[in-house]
Amino acid sequence: PIGQLDGGHIFRGLFKDYQKYFGYATLFIMFLASIYYPPWLIFLLLIVFLGGVVHPPPLNDVIPLDKKTLVIGIISVLIFILCFIPVPFLVVH
């Protein structure tokens, strides 16, 4: 859930200004993961230098989400959690 990536958009919609804390926590977790699997460091550096962590505010941040949109956002986060693979598959020839 970092910056302008899909997770950043979803978390910004669900958690408003608290999205930045999720973004910084994700960067820290990616750093720890890069110790175990070094290619995560490449993604970490790309995100920091190209995208940033904080999501820009929307034009209208006053109107709250309706129940349907909130449920869709929560389902999107759950799908991401269920599909996440910390170490990609290893192809053996």
ZAGUTOR-480467 format. One line per field, with one value per atom (N, C-alpha, C, O): chain; residue number from 1; y, z, x. Coordinates in Angstrom, 3 decimals. Last residue first. Layout:
// residues N
mol <- c(A, ...)
seq <- c(NUM, ...)
v <- c(Y, ...)
w <- c(Z, ...)
u <- c(X, ...)
//
This chain:
// residues 93
mol <- c(A, A, A, A, A, A, A, A, A, A, A, A, A, A, A, A, A, A, A, A, A, A, A, A, A, A, A, A, A, A, A, A, A, A, A, A, A, A, A, A, A, A, A, A, A, A, A, A, A, A, A, A, A, A, A, A, A, A, A, A, A, A, A, A, A, A, A, A, A, A, A, A, A, A, A, A, A, A, A, A, A, A, A, A, A, A, A, A, A, A, A, A, A, A, A, A, A, A, A, A, A, A, A, A, A, A, A, A, A, A, A, A, A, A, A, A, A, A, A, A, A, A, A, A, A, A, A, A, A, A, A, A, A, A, A, A, A, A, A, A, A, A, A, A, A, A, A, A, A, A, A, A, A, A, A, A, A, A, A, A, A, A, A, A, A, A, A, A, A, A, A, A, A, A, A, A, A, A, A, A, A, A, A, A, A, A, A, A, A, A, A, A, A, A, A, A, A, A, A, A, A, A, A, A, A, A, A, A, A, A, A, A, A, A, A, A, A, A, A, A, A, A, A, A, A, A, A, A, A, A, A, A, A, A, A, A, A, A, A, A, A, A, A, A, A, A, A, A, A, A, A, A, A, A, A, A, A, A, A, A, A, A, A, A, A, A, A, A, A, A, A, A, A, A, A, A, A, A, A, A, A, A, A, A, A, A, A, A, A, A, A, A, A, A, A, A, A, A, A, A, A, A, A, A, A, A, A, A, A, A, A, A, A, A, A, A, A, A, A, A, A, A, A, A, A, A, A, A, A, A, A, A, A, A, A, A, A, A, A, A, A, A, A, A, A, A, A, A, A, A, A, A, A, A, A, A, A, A, A, A, A, A, A, A, A, A, A, A, A, A, A, A)
seq <- c(93, 93, 93, 93, 92, 92, 92, 92, 91, 91, 91, 91, 90, 90, 90, 90, 89, 89, 89, 89, 88, 88, 88, 88, 87, 87, 87, 87, 86, 86, 86, 86, 85, 85, 85, 85, 84, 84, 84, 84, 83, 83, 83, 83, 82, 82, 82, 82, 81, 81, 81, 81, 80, 80, 80, 80, 79, 79, 79, 79, 78, 78, 78, 78, 77, 77, 77, 77, 76, 76, 76, 76, 75, 75, 75, 75, 74, 74, 74, 74, 73, 73, 73, 73, 72, 72, 72, 72, 71, 71, 71, 71, 70, 70, 70, 70, 69, 69, 69, 69, 68, 68, 68, 68, 67, 67, 67, 67, 66, 66, 66, 66, 65, 65, 65, 65, 64, 64, 64, 64, 63, 63, 63, 63, 62, 62, 62, 62, 61, 61, 61, 61, 60, 60, 60, 60, 59, 59, 59, 59, 58, 58, 58, 58, 57, 57, 57, 57, 56, 56, 56, 56, 55, 55, 55, 55, 54, 54, 54, 54, 53, 53, 53, 53, 52, 52, 52, 52, 51, 51, 51, 51, 50, 50, 50, 50, 49, 49, 49, 49, 48, 48, 48, 48, 47, 47, 47, 47, 46, 46, 46, 46, 45, 45, 45, 45, 44, 44, 44, 44, 43, 43, 43, 43, 42, 42, 42, 42, 41, 41, 41, 41, 40, 40, 40, 40, 39, 39, 39, 39, 38, 38, 38, 38, 37, 37, 37, 37, 36, 36, 36, 36, 35, 35, 35, 35, 34, 34, 34, 34, 33, 33, 33, 33, 32, 32, 32, 32, 31, 31, 31, 31, 30, 30, 30, 30, 29, 29, 29, 29, 28, 28, 28, 28, 27, 27, 27, 27, 26, 26, 26, 26, 25, 25, 25, 25, 24, 24, 24, 24, 23, 23, 23, 23, 22, 22, 22, 22, 21, 21, 21, 21, 20, 20, 20, 20, 19, 19, 19, 19, 18, 18, 18, 18, 17, 17, 17, 17, 16, 16, 16, 16, 15, 15, 15, 15, 14, 14, 14, 14, 13, 13, 13, 13, 12, 12, 12, 12, 11, 11, 11, 11, 10, 10, 10, 10, 9, 9, 9, 9, 8, 8, 8, 8, 7, 7, 7, 7, 6, 6, 6, 6, 5, 5, 5, 5, 4, 4, 4, 4, 3, 3, 3, 3, 2, 2, 2, 2, 1, 1, 1, 1)
v <- c(-26.266, -26.912, -28.279, -28.977, -24.641, -25.591, -26.275, -26.802, -21.626, -22.480, -23.348, -22.840, -20.704, -21.022, -21.990, -23.050, -18.027, -19.436, -19.608, -18.753, -15.374, -15.917, -17.386, -17.902, -14.842, -15.303, -15.920, -16.883, -13.916, -13.189, -13.585, -12.750, -13.409, -14.438, -13.729, -13.010, -12.700, -12.244, -13.427, -14.339, -13.366, -13.646, -13.306, -13.602, -12.524, -13.943, -14.308, -15.449, -9.738, -10.521, -12.003, -12.671, -9.097, -8.846, -9.698, -10.311, -9.803, -10.501, -10.315, -11.262, -7.903, -9.330, -10.152, -11.093, -5.534, -5.738, -7.221, -7.739, -6.006, -5.805, -6.028, -6.644, -6.069, -7.284, -7.181, -8.166, -3.363, -4.410, -5.719, -6.409, -2.149, -1.850, -2.916, -3.330, -3.195, -3.482, -3.224, -3.995, -2.024, -3.488, -3.880, -4.805, 0.693, 0.218, -1.294, -1.788, 0.737, 1.050, 0.568, 0.087, 0.099, -0.727, -0.503, -1.464, 2.195, 0.809, -0.079, -0.916, 5.123, 4.411, 2.946, 2.512, 7.220, 6.114, 5.507, 5.391, 10.766, 9.426, 8.365, 8.587, 13.748, 12.799, 11.407, 10.908, 14.939, 15.225, 14.183, 13.775, 14.987, 14.058, 14.191, 13.627, 15.567, 15.630, 14.570, 13.397, 15.196, 16.498, 16.657, 17.763, 13.403, 13.504, 14.894, 15.679, 13.839, 13.873, 13.969, 14.551, 11.411, 12.775, 12.775, 11.813, 9.140, 9.300, 10.741, 11.250, 8.552, 9.226, 9.424, 9.826, 7.438, 6.645, 7.249, 6.529, 7.361, 7.944, 7.093, 6.152, 6.612, 6.828, 7.574, 8.347, 6.516, 6.844, 7.220, 8.057, 5.964, 7.000, 7.397, 8.523, 4.000, 5.201, 6.307, 7.461, 2.058, 2.733, 4.035, 5.059, 1.273, 1.829, 2.608, 3.691, 0.245, 1.439, 2.083, 3.309, -1.972, -0.945, 0.351, 1.429, -3.503, -2.939, -1.801, -0.785, -4.131, -3.418, -2.759, -1.592, -5.604, -4.318, -3.482, -2.256, -7.993, -7.038, -5.660, -4.653, -9.514, -8.726, -7.767, -6.818, -10.888, -9.601, -8.858, -7.627, -12.272, -12.406, -11.067, -10.188, -11.571, -12.978, -13.212, -14.225, -8.850, -9.583, -11.063, -11.728, -8.052, -8.033, -8.705, -9.088, -8.056, -9.156, -9.211, -10.288, -5.620, -6.863, -8.067, -8.993, -3.945, -3.934, -5.215, -5.826, -4.530, -4.859, -4.872, -5.705, -3.475, -4.921, -5.360, -6.432, -0.771, -1.437, -2.953, -3.634, -0.344, -0.167, -0.878, -1.514, -0.791, -1.683, -1.564, -2.571, 1.393, 0.039, -0.969, -1.892, 3.442, 3.360, 1.980, 1.457, 2.760, 2.821, 2.702, 1.955, 3.032, 1.717, 1.667, 0.652, 5.782, 4.890, 3.459, 2.753, 6.768, 6.951, 6.052, 5.603, 6.285, 5.471, 5.587, 4.611, 8.082, 7.016, 6.108, 5.249, 9.764, 10.187, 9.116, 9.228, 7.138, 8.560, 8.862, 8.259, 4.480, 4.975, 6.435, 6.926, 3.953, 3.359, 4.068, 4.237, 5.453, 5.542, 5.030, 5.598, 4.599, 6.020, 6.200, 7.012, 1.890, 2.264, 3.746, 4.112, 2.139, 1.475, 1.912, 2.265, 3.458, 4.039, 3.447, 4.173, 1.620, 2.983, 3.668, 4.375, -0.580, -0.672, 0.696, 0.912, 0.482, 0.098, 0.033, 0.532, 3.349, 1.972, 1.604, 2.329, 5.812, 5.773, 4.355, 4.188, 4.824, 5.895, 5.701, 5.455, 1.476, 2.581, 3.542, 3.125, -1.218, 0.000, 1.260, 2.020)
w <- c(-14.085, -15.411, -15.293, -16.297, -11.959, -12.029, -13.387, -13.788, -10.675, -11.855, -11.939, -11.986, -7.798, -8.361, -9.518, -9.355, -7.183, -7.477, -8.110, -8.865, -4.895, -6.144, -6.337, -5.746, -1.640, -2.463, -3.719, -3.635, -0.813, -0.434, -1.240, -1.491, -2.474, -2.374, -2.039, -2.881, -2.093, -1.926, -1.748, -0.969, -2.126, -3.330, -3.188, -4.089, 0.310, -0.037, -1.224, -1.320, 0.157, 1.222, 0.859, 1.077, -2.052, -2.093, -1.057, -1.365, -1.004, -2.190, -2.299, -2.603, 1.069, 1.381, 0.209, 0.414, -0.424, 0.483, 0.829, 0.877, -1.744, -2.518, -1.656, -2.109, 0.414, -0.388, -1.201, -1.330, 1.158, 2.087, 1.349, 1.632, -1.140, -0.708, 0.211, 0.060, -1.086, -2.237, -1.876, -2.264, 1.312, 1.194, 0.033, 0.164, 0.561, 1.675, 1.616, 1.844, -1.442, -1.778, -0.688, -0.985, 0.113, -1.035, -1.379, -1.584, 2.014, 2.444, 1.296, 1.486, 0.911, 1.227, 1.524, 1.306, 2.407, 1.512, 1.910, 3.095, 2.961, 3.359, 2.333, 1.509, 1.657, 1.573, 1.952, 1.334, 1.762, 2.797, 2.826, 3.901, -0.210, 0.873, 2.009, 3.086, -3.369, -2.408, -1.340, -1.542, -4.617, -4.726, -3.703, -3.213, -2.443, -3.510, -3.545, -2.613, -1.836, -1.400, -2.585, -3.614, -2.865, -2.877, -2.478, -2.755, -0.660, -1.741, -1.726, -0.653, 0.100, 0.444, -0.799, -1.854, -1.096, -0.181, 0.018, 0.095, -4.468, -3.168, -2.358, -2.872, -7.082, -6.734, -5.448, -5.354, -7.460, -8.570, -8.143, -8.779, -5.037, -5.926, -7.046, -7.538, -3.719, -3.011, -3.988, -3.797, -5.711, -5.089, -4.436, -4.583, -6.273, -7.324, -6.735, -7.212, -3.767, -4.308, -5.418, -5.497, -3.609, -2.575, -3.106, -2.913, -5.782, -5.743, -4.728, -4.976, -4.880, -6.146, -6.173, -6.543, -2.590, -2.454, -3.731, -3.661, -3.469, -2.885, -2.737, -2.755, -4.219, -5.243, -4.692, -5.380, -1.703, -2.126, -3.252, -3.248, 0.745, -0.707, -1.335, -1.489, 3.337, 3.006, 1.488, 1.011, 3.084, 3.735, 3.379, 3.148, 2.051, 1.153, 1.779, 1.067, 4.227, 3.266, 2.333, 1.871, 5.375, 6.094, 5.155, 5.273, 3.335, 3.678, 4.411, 4.106, 3.469, 2.240, 2.497, 1.947, 5.985, 5.778, 4.515, 4.488, 5.391, 6.401, 6.232, 6.326, 3.499, 3.121, 4.104, 3.699, 5.157, 4.024, 3.549, 3.231, 6.855, 7.414, 6.308, 6.506, 5.021, 5.679, 6.292, 6.250, 4.340, 3.331, 3.936, 3.434, 6.741, 6.104, 5.065, 4.929, 6.987, 7.988, 7.464, 7.709, 4.829, 4.830, 5.858, 5.630, 5.508, 4.462, 4.499, 4.230, 7.155, 7.799, 6.784, 7.166, 5.656, 5.922, 6.584, 6.577, 4.604, 4.431, 4.740, 4.128, 4.487, 5.733, 5.694, 6.663, 1.947, 3.170, 4.443, 5.378, 0.079, 0.116, 1.416, 1.936, 0.664, 0.810, 0.884, 1.666, 0.008, 1.401, 1.633, 2.699, -2.804, -1.979, -0.524, 0.112, -3.576, -3.883, -2.972, -2.438, -2.677, -2.143, -2.384, -1.513, -4.288, -2.851, -2.191, -1.254, -6.787, -6.550, -5.066, -4.640, -6.243, -6.659, -6.270, -5.510, -5.235, -6.373, -6.915, -7.949, -1.930, -2.901, -3.971, -3.669, -1.086, -1.135, -2.249, -3.378, 0.000, 0.000, 0.000, 0.969)
u <- c(15.194, 15.270, 15.854, 15.998, 13.017, 14.130, 14.082, 13.045, 12.089, 11.971, 13.217, 14.337, 10.481, 11.776, 11.582, 10.977, 8.231, 8.476, 9.848, 10.309, 9.194, 8.643, 9.014, 9.963, 8.320, 9.437, 8.850, 8.089, 5.788, 6.999, 8.237, 9.106, 2.918, 3.948, 5.258, 5.795, -0.521, 0.858, 1.799, 1.521, -3.178, -2.391, -0.911, -0.126, -4.252, -4.318, -3.433, -2.981, -3.834, -3.191, -3.163, -2.152, -5.489, -4.047, -3.318, -2.296, -7.979, -7.467, -5.958, -5.232, -8.184, -8.130, -7.587, -6.820, -8.336, -7.211, -7.065, -5.950, -10.785, -9.559, -8.319, -7.354, -12.559, -12.367, -11.075, -10.348, -12.379, -11.939, -11.692, -10.712, -13.498, -12.134, -11.580, -10.431, -16.097, -15.228, -13.766, -12.888, -16.991, -16.900, -15.986, -15.185, -16.942, -16.127, -15.934, -14.829, -18.871, -17.481, -16.535, -15.442, -21.143, -20.766, -19.289, -18.548, -21.298, -21.050, -20.570, -19.688, -19.422, -20.665, -20.329, -19.198, -16.963, -17.291, -18.635, -18.947, -17.655, -17.207, -17.622, -18.509, -16.444, -17.545, -17.042, -16.101, -13.896, -14.876, -15.987, -16.425, -12.087, -11.806, -12.820, -12.630, -11.763, -12.856, -12.629, -12.942, -9.301, -9.953, -11.066, -11.296, -6.965, -7.961, -8.583, -8.414, -3.415, -4.820, -5.775, -5.434, -0.947, -1.486, -2.962, -3.679, 0.618, -0.351, -0.862, -1.184, 4.007, 2.755, 1.894, 2.385, 6.254, 5.441, 4.066, 3.070, 7.603, 7.353, 6.387, 5.782, 8.420, 7.024, 6.776, 5.823, 11.214, 10.320, 8.904, 8.265, 12.539, 13.047, 12.098, 12.176, 10.950, 11.402, 11.785, 11.402, 10.553, 9.412, 9.842, 9.174, 13.191, 12.334, 11.160, 10.821, 13.971, 14.629, 13.803, 13.724, 12.226, 12.234, 12.839, 12.276, 13.011, 11.659, 11.578, 10.928, 15.608, 15.413, 14.038, 13.913, 15.095, 15.776, 15.631, 15.542, 14.099, 13.144, 13.771, 13.063, 16.363, 15.665, 14.595, 14.219, 17.208, 17.758, 17.029, 17.070, 15.617, 15.516, 15.926, 15.077, 16.416, 16.176, 16.186, 16.698, 16.659, 17.745, 17.637, 18.647, 14.278, 15.435, 16.652, 17.581, 12.590, 12.471, 13.672, 14.049, 13.331, 13.607, 13.541, 14.343, 12.346, 13.768, 14.153, 15.177, 9.639, 10.371, 11.876, 12.597, 9.102, 8.948, 9.687, 10.291, 9.532, 10.354, 10.292, 11.314, 7.510, 8.914, 9.838, 10.811, 5.285, 5.537, 6.983, 7.615, 5.482, 5.598, 5.906, 6.696, 4.993, 6.302, 6.524, 7.638, 2.310, 3.364, 4.751, 5.592, 0.970, 1.008, 2.129, 2.813, 1.345, 1.938, 2.008, 2.985, -0.130, 1.321, 2.006, 3.130, -2.777, -2.158, -0.645, 0.057, -3.933, -3.174, -2.485, -1.690, -5.556, -4.182, -3.323, -2.097, -7.621, -7.308, -5.842, -4.961, -8.371, -7.784, -7.354, -6.774, -9.560, -10.093, -9.626, -10.409, -8.098, -9.548, -10.135, -11.096, -5.527, -5.859, -7.372, -7.866, -5.721, -5.532, -5.823, -6.318, -6.063, -7.083, -6.950, -7.943, -3.701, -5.014, -6.092, -6.930, -1.783, -1.796, -3.128, -3.635, -2.316, -2.560, -2.605, -3.374, -1.447, -2.847, -3.189, -4.230, 0.746, 0.481, -0.947, -1.589, 1.346, 0.438, 0.223, -0.423, 2.108, 1.976, 0.927, -0.241, 1.567, 2.515, 2.138, 1.878, 0.821, 0.000, 0.850, 0.851)
//
